[in-house]
Amino acid sequence: MSDSENPTARKKRGGRRARQAAAESAAPSAPAYITRAIPEYELLGEEGLALIEKNADAILAEIGINFQYPPALKLFKEAGAEIDGDRVRFAPGMCRKIIRDSAPREFEQKARNPARSVMIGGKHTVFAPVYGPPFIRDFKEGRRYAKISDFQDIVKLAYMLPSLHHSGGTVCEPTDLPVNKRHFDMVYSHIKYSDKPFMGSVTHPERAEDSVAMCRIVFGGEFVDKNAVLVNLINANSPMTFDESMLGAAEVYARNNQGTVISPFILAGAMSPVTAAGTLAQILAEAMAGMAFTQLVRAGAPVIFGTFASSISMQSGAPTFGTPEPALVLNGAAALARRLGVPFRSGGSLCASKLPDAQAAFESAHTLLPGVLAGVNFMLHAAGWLEGGLATCCEKLVMDADQCGMMQVFAGGFDLSENGQALDALREVGPGGHFLGCAHTQRNFKTAFYRSAIADNNSFEQWQADGAKDAAHRAHELSQKMLQEYAPPPLDPGIDEGLRDFMEKRKSSFADASF
Amino acid sequence: MSDSENPTARKKRGGRRARQAAAESAAPSAPAYITRAIPEYELLGEEGLALIEKNADAILAEIGINFQYPPALKLFKEAGAEIDGDRVRFAPGMCRKIIRDSAPREFEQKARNPARSVMIGGKHTVFAPVYGPPFIRDFKEGRRYAKISDFQDIVKLAYMLPSLHHSGGTVCEPTDLPVNKRHFDMVYSHIKYSDKPFMGSVTHPERAEDSVAMCRIVFGGEFVDKNAVLVNLINANSPMTFDESMLGAAEVYARNNQGTVISPFILAGAMSPVTAAGTLAQILAEAMAGMAFTQLVRAGAPVIFGTFASSISMQSGAPTFGTPEPALVLNGAAALARRLGVPFRSGGSLCASKLPDAQAAFESAHTLLPGVLAGVNFMLHAAGWLEGGLATCCEKLVMDADQCGMMQVFAGGFDLSENGQALDALREVGPGGHFLGCAHTQRNFKTAFYRSAIADNNSFEQWQADGAKDAAHRAHELSQKMLQEYAPPPLDPGIDEGLRDFMEKRKSSFADASF
């Protein structure tokens, strides 16, 4: 008797079906990350890339990198590097070999909802929100210091935006909480208000330990040791320096098999030479030295080659964004990471504008698209960045996410199937006709074109009747509507309680609140 | 005795030098056009491109193209095509062969100032302003019909903006002049207020003849017959149709050895299939048929493979811009043009926004950059487009031109010279230092980074003190300042008089003004 003719089995399957349906309704409606079907755009050929690699090797051998952290100096000494005070010099090829011997080409960052886990590396691209801004631009009140409630709003929006694959890290600084305790609330907010993957604290090794401990409560200790559940931003103190707190945090994460992004942080002209090729050699040298450190801490720990690239105004020294020079640098860095065999991280919606205006959009677009075409794997600040990273706002977040959605479609490339070729439509319609009602259009119209959540494509008259709003205004309305409609993803009450207990105990161990 | 020791010769040379210096001071400060040092980005490989070519051949052979112009039908019949009413069907490869046999791979469009002449094709990119809008968005008054004074303002701004290489054509519709006479004033304005290359009228064969006649007055008849001094926009009436007025104008220009852009005008989903590959095959078929026509009129006449690609909202039918699908189409069309061996034209700053806001900027950036990376040779609407092409404004024009300037730098690629590699700077500064004052920075700071004319990179406090203006506001101030500072390029008074006489006589031959 076949299963389908057994009433009991049918009933059971009905139960499974119901559970499956419930699970599906809670499952993401969009892919958890992008898998690019398009080729990487490479500006530097073999000769150019080899030249940059040679120059990076020269920097590592002749100039060296400062590691302001004795445990790092010890590890490098044991590995055969030349130590002179904080300065570490590497024989040509040494860092490259350490990285190639153990760093994974790509890895999965697990989310607490397995359907949200992301692949980092290879042909994959993951978009994460803005990281670090102390200010919020409130649509009505204007610019002010960010609070934990703002942090939670951004986490909620990033959770709801299908084109953002990641919950990020310090999506803004909750300045209403003490500096030495706010990392608990940040990590907890990512877990509580989202089920997408997220980032841990890097401002102190102890805060990194706390981040890992909280993940153990969520995922279990053994799982954490075997899987990357955190990806963490380790900035170099460019030029050619890594400081103690960043290295200490990197050490904690690598030891726990958690992901790190080793990111030269470059305002070219100040922290690197004014030329793209010079900047690129420095970036490669810094990134390789930092990545080698993680591999010496724990061979095989997931690590990402990071690049934050900007230029400065040579008149005022102010950082500038969306200019052509950083786009060149980014393109080269992505290619160098591919040659090295590690995932690559860039910035996303970078801009200097104080408002979500045309400047913000131009600059963001000219960071986002070059990054995607260069083949970025992990794009931090993909949405919500304003004012050189000092501020964020919900409006820019949803605007940028809309652009990220377009990137997903673009990265899908051409559909060359018979349906994609559409010769039947061309034959049906013929010269002088229109395609609106033809069978092929009817078959495909639901998925035919990207539908922007922000753009107004109506007639001038309709737009005027709708209040003549600009994009920022529409983005404001959308973000407010989303926050009203927000519903949290389910979280096991035992885990929630465990996290709250842990935080309470740890917080009470600090004598004074320090803001 | 060497020339330099002969006082008379020195004196003479002094005179030459003075003249040369004077000429140089009047010469453009920026390159007349871009020569891209970066590779073209190609999304479709050999297999994909060959498939599209096969499908285009199938469209031309099985479905055919309507040519609503008896002289075209006659030419095609003589060339061996199959004629059925207005429908022309071509044996596979026929159009391709006609084009390859005579159409130039690249050509120079001469400007009346030889230093402004532009190369169209190959690795070159030429940016031209917006074409066609009947409305102006006045910064203070809002949207209104455009006038000849607006036309002249845009010509003046395009003349002054170094990143725009071309004066364009119908930069806006001067609706205060009669329809049957306004082409005289448009062509005259391009000649009078700019010395960059420009476009002629295409709305009627007689107006095309008038445009050529005015060029003969400026350049001389023999020069015009031997050189392209006009490039003219011939839109297909997609799908698969060319109408009488466009073909008549194209015939006039080709016969006079002037350039044409044969442009399928596609709102995908309405005028082509909803898929990129289907749209692309149609574009190739239409463009090849139109280009073949020009070569049958006069073998060797300069012709450009054009593409205007947009998608539509499947909810409202409204055209949408800056979306990923048209970027794919454009990328494929550029590659197909290269394989065919002809220059390629795309759109530039396309957007649906009614304002120069974030929507406008996002959409424009996601048209401009993909076009440049695809290797576009002639980019129409590179600056000043608003509201689906229905409107323009001075603010968007200068904003977009700023982005075009960035494209010029990006297209320059990496400087891999010793100075570009900057190892001396890295050695001088070392770990923990800064590059602001090092010798390499001092040597390079003037040309180090692109300087935006619009972006505000100042601190929040400085920006606030400056009036908390958005980019549109700053662009308004810049455009007004430029118009105040505008000084016309010299124009031979005899030529000016000749043009005025010609226009007066021709205008008086029309009995009635028709608006």
Boltz contact constraints between the chains, C-beta under 6 A:
constraints:
  - contact:
      token1: [A, 38]
      token2: [B, 43]
      max_distance: 6.0
  - contact:
      token1: [A, 41]
      token2: [B, 41]
      max_distance: 6.0
  - contact:
      token1: [A, 43]
      token2: [B, 38]
      max_distance: 6.0
  - contact:
      token1: [A, 43]
      token2: [B, 413]
      max_distance: 6.0
  - contact:
      token1: [A, 44]
      token2: [B, 414]
      max_distance: 6.0
  - contact:
      token1: [A, 48]
      token2: [B, 416]
      max_distance: 6.0
  - contact:
      token1: [A, 55]
      token2: [B, 421]
      max_distance: 6.0
  - contact:
      token1: [A, 59]
      token2: [B, 426]
      max_distance: 6.0
  - contact:
      token1: [A, 63]
      token2: [B, 430]
      max_distance: 6.0
  - contact:
      token1: [A, 66]
      token2: [B, 431]
      max_distance: 6.0
  - contact:
      token1: [A, 240]
      token2: [B, 431]
      max_distance: 6.0
  - contact:
      token1: [A, 241]
      token2: [B, 431]
      max_distance: 6.0
  - contact:
      token1: [A, 241]
      token2: [B, 432]
      max_distance: 6.0
  - contact:
      token1: [A, 270]
      token2: [B, 434]
      max_distance: 6.0
  - contact:
      token1: [A, 270]
      token2: [B, 436]
      max_distance: 6.0
  - contact:
      token1: [A, 273]
      token2: [B, 422]
      max_distance: 6.0
  - contact:
      token1: [A, 273]
      token2: [B, 425]
      max_distance: 6.0
  - contact:
      token1: [A, 273]
      token2: [B, 435]
      max_distance: 6.0
  - contact:
      token1: [A, 273]
      token2: [B, 440]
      max_distance: 6.0
  - contact:
      token1: [A, 274]
      token2: [B, 441]
      max_distance: 6.0
  - contact:
      token1: [A, 274]
      token2: [B, 444]
      max_distance: 6.0
  - contact:
      token1: [A, 274]
      token2: [B, 448]
      max_distance: 6.0
  - contact:
      token1: [A, 275]
      token2: [B, 420]
      max_distance: 6.0
  - contact:
      token1: [A, 275]
      token2: [B, 422]
      max_distance: 6.0
  - contact:
      token1: [A, 276]
      token2: [B, 414]
      max_distance: 6.0
  - contact:
      token1: [A, 277]
      token2: [B, 414]
      max_distance: 6.0
  - contact:
      token1: [A, 277]
      token2: [B, 416]
      max_distance: 6.0
  - contact:
      token1: [A, 277]
      token2: [B, 420]
      max_distance: 6.0
  - contact:
      token1: [A, 277]
      token2: [B, 421]
      max_distance: 6.0
  - contact:
      token1: [A, 278]
      token2: [B, 421]
      max_distance: 6.0
  - contact:
      token1: [A, 278]
      token2: [B, 422]
      max_distance: 6.0
  - contact:
      token1: [A, 311]
      token2: [B, 449]
      max_distance: 6.0
  - contact:
      token1: [A, 313]
      token2: [B, 457]
      max_distance: 6.0
  - contact:
      token1: [A, 314]
      token2: [B, 445]
      max_distance: 6.0
  - contact:
      token1: [A, 314]
      token2: [B, 448]
      max_distance: 6.0
  - contact:
      token1: [A, 318]
      token2: [B, 457]
      max_distance: 6.0
  - contact:
      token1: [A, 320]
      token2: [B, 457]
      max_distance: 6.0
  - contact:
      token1: [A, 323]
      token2: [B, 450]
      max_distance: 6.0
  - contact:
      token1: [A, 324]
      token2: [B, 406]
      max_distance: 6.0
  - contact:
      token1: [A, 324]
      token2: [B, 409]
      max_distance: 6.0
  - contact:
      token1: [A, 324]
      token2: [B, 410]
      max_distance: 6.0
  - contact:
      token1: [A, 324]
      token2: [B, 450]
      max_distance: 6.0
  - contact:
      token1: [A, 325]
      token2: [B, 449]
      max_distance: 6.0
  - contact:
      token1: [A, 327]
      token2: [B, 410]
      max_distance: 6.0
  - contact:
      token1: [A, 352]
      token2: [B, 457]
      max_distance: 6.0
  - contact:
      token1: [A, 354]
      token2: [B, 460]
      max_distance: 6.0
  - contact:
      token1: [A, 354]
      token2: [B, 463]
      max_distance: 6.0
  - contact:
      token1: [A, 355]
      token2: [B, 470]
      max_distance: 6.0
  - contact:
      token1: [A, 356]
      token2: [B, 358]
      max_distance: 6.0
  - contact:
      token1: [A, 357]
      token2: [B, 358]
      max_distance: 6.0
  - contact:
      token1: [A, 357]
      token2: [B, 470]
      max_distance: 6.0
  - contact:
      token1: [A, 357]
      token2: [B, 471]
      max_distance: 6.0
  - contact:
      token1: [A, 358]
      token2: [B, 356]
      max_distance: 6.0
  - contact:
      token1: [A, 358]
      token2: [B, 357]
      max_distance: 6.0
  - contact:
      token1: [A, 358]
      token2: [B, 361]
      max_distance: 6.0
  - contact:
      token1: [A, 358]
      token2: [B, 399]
      max_distance: 6.0
  - contact:
      token1: [A, 358]
      token2: [B, 471]
      max_distance: 6.0
  - contact:
      token1: [A, 359]
      token2: [B, 455]
      max_distance: 6.0
  - contact:
      token1: [A, 359]
      token2: [B, 471]
      max_distance: 6.0
  - contact:
      token1: [A, 361]
      token2: [B, 358]
      max_distance: 6.0
  - contact:
      token1: [A, 361]
      token2: [B, 361]
      max_distance: 6.0
  - contact:
      token1: [A, 361]
      token2: [B, 362]
      max_distance: 6.0
  - contact:
      token1: [A, 362]
      token2: [B, 361]
      max_distance: 6.0
  - contact:
      token1: [A, 362]
      token2: [B, 365]
      max_distance: 6.0
  - contact:
      token1: [A, 362]
      token2: [B, 403]
      max_distance: 6.0
  - contact:
      token1: [A, 365]
      token2: [B, 362]
      max_distance: 6.0
  - contact:
      token1: [A, 365]
      token2: [B, 365]
      max_distance: 6.0
  - contact:
      token1: [A, 365]
      token2: [B, 366]
      max_distance: 6.0
  - contact:
      token1: [A, 366]
      token2: [B, 365]
      max_distance: 6.0
  - contact:
      token1: [A, 369]
      token2: [B, 369]
      max_distance: 6.0
  - contact:
      token1: [A, 399]
      token2: [B, 358]
      max_distance: 6.0
  - contact:
      token1: [A, 403]
      token2: [B, 362]
      max_distance: 6.0
  - contact:
      token1: [A, 406]
      token2: [B, 324]
      max_distance: 6.0
  - contact:
      token1: [A, 409]
      token2: [B, 324]
      max_distance: 6.0
  - contact:
      token1: [A, 410]
      token2: [B, 324]
      max_distance: 6.0
  - contact:
      token1: [A, 410]
      token2: [B, 327]
      max_distance: 6.0
  - contact:
      token1: [A, 413]
      token2: [B, 43]
      max_distance: 6.0
  - contact:
      token1: [A, 414]
      token2: [B, 276]
      max_distance: 6.0
  - contact:
      token1: [A, 414]
      token2: [B, 277]
      max_distance: 6.0
  - contact:
      token1: [A, 416]
      token2: [B, 48]
      max_distance: 6.0
  - contact:
      token1: [A, 416]
      token2: [B, 277]
      max_distance: 6.0
  - contact:
      token1: [A, 420]
      token2: [B, 275]
      max_distance: 6.0
  - contact:
      token1: [A, 420]
      token2: [B, 277]
      max_distance: 6.0
  - contact:
      token1: [A, 421]
      token2: [B, 55]
      max_distance: 6.0
  - contact:
      token1: [A, 421]
      token2: [B, 277]
      max_distance: 6.0
  - contact:
      token1: [A, 421]
      token2: [B, 278]
      max_distance: 6.0
  - contact:
      token1: [A, 422]
      token2: [B, 273]
      max_distance: 6.0
  - contact:
      token1: [A, 422]
      token2: [B, 275]
      max_distance: 6.0
  - contact:
      token1: [A, 422]
      token2: [B, 278]
      max_distance: 6.0
  - contact:
      token1: [A, 425]
      token2: [B, 273]
      max_distance: 6.0
  - contact:
      token1: [A, 426]
      token2: [B, 59]
      max_distance: 6.0
  - contact:
      token1: [A, 430]
      token2: [B, 63]
      max_distance: 6.0
  - contact:
      token1: [A, 431]
      token2: [B, 66]
      max_distance: 6.0
  - contact:
      token1: [A, 431]
      token2: [B, 240]
      max_distance: 6.0
  - contact:
      token1: [A, 431]
      token2: [B, 241]
      max_distance: 6.0
  - contact:
      token1: [A, 432]
      token2: [B, 241]
      max_distance: 6.0
  - contact:
      token1: [A, 434]
      token2: [B, 270]
      max_distance: 6.0
  - contact:
      token1: [A, 435]
      token2: [B, 273]
      max_distance: 6.0
  - contact:
      token1: [A, 436]
      token2: [B, 270]
      max_distance: 6.0
  - contact:
      token1: [A, 440]
      token2: [B, 273]
      max_distance: 6.0
  - contact:
      token1: [A, 441]
      token2: [B, 274]
      max_distance: 6.0
  - contact:
      token1: [A, 444]
      token2: [B, 274]
      max_distance: 6.0
  - contact:
      token1: [A, 445]
      token2: [B, 314]
      max_distance: 6.0
  - contact:
      token1: [A, 448]
      token2: [B, 274]
      max_distance: 6.0
  - contact:
      token1: [A, 448]
      token2: [B, 314]
      max_distance: 6.0
  - contact:
      token1: [A, 449]
      token2: [B, 311]
      max_distance: 6.0
  - contact:
      token1: [A, 449]
      token2: [B, 325]
      max_distance: 6.0
  - contact:
      token1: [A, 450]
      token2: [B, 323]
      max_distance: 6.0
  - contact:
      token1: [A, 450]
      token2: [B, 324]
      max_distance: 6.0
  - contact:
      token1: [A, 455]
      token2: [B, 359]
      max_distance: 6.0
  - contact:
      token1: [A, 457]
      token2: [B, 313]
      max_distance: 6.0
  - contact:
      token1: [A, 457]
      token2: [B, 318]
      max_distance: 6.0
  - contact:
      token1: [A, 457]
      token2: [B, 320]
      max_distance: 6.0
  - contact:
      token1: [A, 457]
      token2: [B, 352]
      max_distance: 6.0
  - contact:
      token1: [A, 460]
      token2: [B, 354]
      max_distance: 6.0
  - contact:
      token1: [A, 463]
      token2: [B, 354]
      max_distance: 6.0
  - contact:
      token1: [A, 470]
      token2: [B, 355]
      max_distance: 6.0
  - contact:
      token1: [A, 470]
      token2: [B, 357]
      max_distance: 6.0
  - contact:
      token1: [A, 471]
      token2: [B, 357]
      max_distance: 6.0
  - contact:
      token1: [A, 471]
      token2: [B, 358]
      max_distance: 6.0
  - contact:
      token1: [A, 471]
      token2: [B, 359]
      max_distance: 6.0
